[in-house]
Amino acid sequence: MIDEILLGVLTFLTSTVAGVVGVGGGMLLIAILPLFLPLNAIIPVHGVTQMSSNISRAFFGIKDVQFKVVPKFVLGSILGVTLFAFLLSYISLDYVPLFIGVYILLNLWSKSFGQYIKK
C-alpha cells in the first residue's frame, strides 16, 4: 500500500514539473516507474498517466488549445501507436529498460533529437 501511495505522489509531482516547466515530467516518470512496476506495465501506465495529465492541462487551458491541429495530431497518434504496437510485438521485454534509458539520454544529450517536442 505504501508503494502505491508513493507512486501516486511521485506521479503527481512529475506531472506538476511538466505543467510548470513545460517539459521533463514524462521523462522523470518513465525513469521512476521501473522501480514500482513490472516491465510489461511500464509503457501502458506511463501512457495513461500522461494522457490524464495532458487532458487535465488542456481542460484548464482550453482557451489556448489550437483546435485546427487536433485532427493531424490524432491521425499521427493512431499511426504511431499502431506502428509501435507492431514493432513491440517483436521486441523482448528485457530490452525495455535499455530503450527507456537510450530515449532519456538522447533527449538530454542531443540538441536535435527532441527539437519538435520541445517547441
N, C-alpha and C positions, 0 to 999 in steps of 0.2 A: 504493500500500500504506500509506503514511503517513496519507493521508486516512481510510482505513478504521479504522486504529488510533485516530486522534484522535477520530473519530466514536464508536467504541466506548467510549472513555474518557469522552467528554462525555455519552454516553447513561447510563453507569453513574453519573456524578456527578449528573445531573438526577434520576435515579431515587432516589439517596440523599437529595437535597434533598426530594423528595416524601415519602420514608419518614420523615425526621427532622422536617421542618416540618409535613407533612401536606397541603401544597398548594404549587403553583408549579412543580414539576418538569416536568410536561407542557407548561406554557406556555413554559418555558425551552427545552425540546427542540423544540417546534414553531417557535420563533423561530430556532433554530440549524440545523435541517435544510435550509432553502433554500440554505445555504452549501455543502452537500455533495451534494445530490440534485437530480435534475430535478423539475420541478413535479408531474408525474404520479406520482411515487413518494413524495412527502412524506406524504400522508394515510395510505396503506397502511403505510408504515414506522413512522410515529408510532403507528398503531393496534396493530400487532404489538408494538412496544416497550412501550407502555402496558399491553397485555394481559399480557405476560410479567412485567412489573414488579408488577402488581397481583395476579396469580396467585401469585407467589412470596411476596408480602407476606401474602396470605390464608393460604397454606400455613403460614407461620411463626406466624401469629396465629390459627390455626384455632379456638381456644377462644373467641375474641371475635366470630366470624362469626355474624351474625343470619340463620340459615337460613330463617326464615319470610318474609323479604323477597326471597329469591332468585328465586322464580317471577315475581313482579311485575317485578323488575329485568330478568330475561331477556326477558320479553314486551315491556317498554318498549324494550329494546335492539334487539330484532328489528324492531319497528315503526320506531324511529328510524333504523336502518341502511337499511331499505327506503325510507323517505321521502327520506333524504339521498341515496341512490344514484339515485333517480328524479330528484331536483332537480339533482344534479350532472351528469347527462347533458345538461342544458340550459344549463350554465354553461361558458364558455370557461376553459381552464386559466390564461389570462393574469390572471384575477381572483383566483386562489387566494392569492397573497401579500397582496392587499388584504383579503380576508376573514380571513386569519390575523391581520393587523395590527389590524383592527377588533375581532376577538374578544379579543385581548390587551388592547387599550386599554379595552374595555368592562369586562373583568374588573378592571382596575386602577382605573378612574375611577368606575365605577357601583357604588353600595352594594347595589342590588337585583338586578343582572344575574346574579351568581353566588351568590346567597344560599342556594339549595338545594344547591349543590355544596359550599359551604364549611362546612356544618353538620357 
